[in-house]
């Protein structure tokens, strides 16, 4: 390491907080002094100009709002037959008397501050118009609740109130015109002084910036050099090299503490990575248990009830078939703890499910299953198809209220495998179809009654295990039926 001497070595040995304080003082103090000087000069130059601007601004506020507010409140007085002292309490609008009084007070205050005789004459004219306006408002107020005066008062609004407020607006514009003319002359004098002040300011700013740059560079360099070294180590650690450690820095400043803490963190990360791997194995096992737990318990209850009814009715063959199908159904559900099974096993699981349901709904359900021999030994995520078939039965066929058919087929599709579930049930309206797509995309959570949980669960498991290019797609026409395609990669064993 090359030797650093003088001010730089002194700065590098300081704690970080003292470095930052030093840099702040070096940067801010010259600018504070210069800013105070400029503000003082500007205050002297613009005080006269500001007085005119303030007058114009205050008077202009009446030019913008007074006519509109006065016309509106007097109209409400006539239209609603309300006295002027009622509009504020009942409608939340300003009392016209108070509006006129406020305007008179403001104009009286500004009359002596006007910069020209013409401006003062304009203010005097406005005050006279306000006096006349008050009388016309009082005339309306006196008859506003008297029967037969509605049309006359409406006429007064057009011939008296609106004309007077328009004249007031014109006189305010006249006042602003005279004040603006005087502002132009004052502005020329200010502009000359501004140019001289700018030249002085530029010289001062350049000198301050040069000094501040040199000193701040030294301070910043003493802070960033050890941090950059730590960043390089952090970047390599982020790429997976957990064998690296930050350099040991002498002293007890912040960088030394940061490096020591960083090294401790790397050791903990190594331990956490191993812990996370163990947790992932547990999570996958819990995912399967969660899906198995979501199998509708009513399916099992109803199946057992069917077995009881059939046995009491002496239908031994049907009892044997439903018990065999139920056994096959749960055998596939367990599958020895495997996450992936052959498509033939998944299809057997679906066939057992549909056989049971057909015995329950023999008057409304028929089904057909096609599985090409070449795809029987390909692998699929266990229990990916059953929630889709269940959805077709309970939300498609049962709602049709008549005989319905479910077709399950498997085919190759663009290098992958498509498992297709079609039904000729009631179908879905566009808003129902869009909600199902949002559930499958993870953009919407299932409802509190778990409606849609099976579809959302299957879509999420497919995405986690196969990636974004695979999953569920839906087509449906209300009154005709629904088609669901489950796409997975082709992996055969």
Order of alpha helices (4+ residues) and beta strands (2+ residues): alpha-alpha-alpha-alpha-alpha-alpha-alpha-alpha-alpha-alpha-beta-alpha-beta-beta-alpha-beta-beta-alpha-alpha-beta-beta
